[in-house]
Amino acid sequence: MTLVTRPRLLLVEDDHATTDYVRQGLEESGIDVVCVANGTDGSQHALSQTWDIVILDRMLPGLDGLTILMRMRSYAIMTPVLFLTTMDGVPSRVAGLRHGADDYMIKPFALRELVARVQVLLRRSSSFQHTTIMNVADVELNLLTLAVTRNGEKVLLQPQELKLLEYFMRNAGTVLSRKMLLKDVWHMDFPVRTNIVETHICRLREKLGQDDQPLIHTVRGSGYVMSA
């Protein structure tokens, strides 16, 4: 089942006046906007959630916009990115585009032009007409309501279990290492001794049930894979 929904846009901007100005213009154009005021939170949002487009300032508290973009591309997140910045020098623009930005606008800017550029990027990308229902075998996850069923039976999951299941479903058929799960689901990109992965996978397997048809398999020495 495929539904056309309002595009979701992440705006990472530390100037509140600019944030309000951009958000109002985009939302009036039918785009849902989530705003973040610093680079650290911006990076976490960009890496942990699905967006149809991301707008980044270059100079931000915490991480700068170019670092966020580089992190996204290093994780093969190809969401369209538009830089909105006062850094108007040719070297700055070239650096942004070379590292994977799709467009680059200089402040001050005309809101109508920004909206038009965002709409062009959305038309280029089919991601905003995304599937809101995910299926792997007889497991179904509704990304809008976060309802989970298996073989038509409702499955009640805790928030972190939902994130883990969505990650498995988005990467169905791919072996996911423990390190990848810690980094992408729990945002732990540093060495840590914990059994949090094993515990949550055990709970997820138990709640999904149907032991005669397991979906999450252990790949000895490599990690885990979700497959029928």
Disulfide bonds with the S-S distance in Angstrom:
none
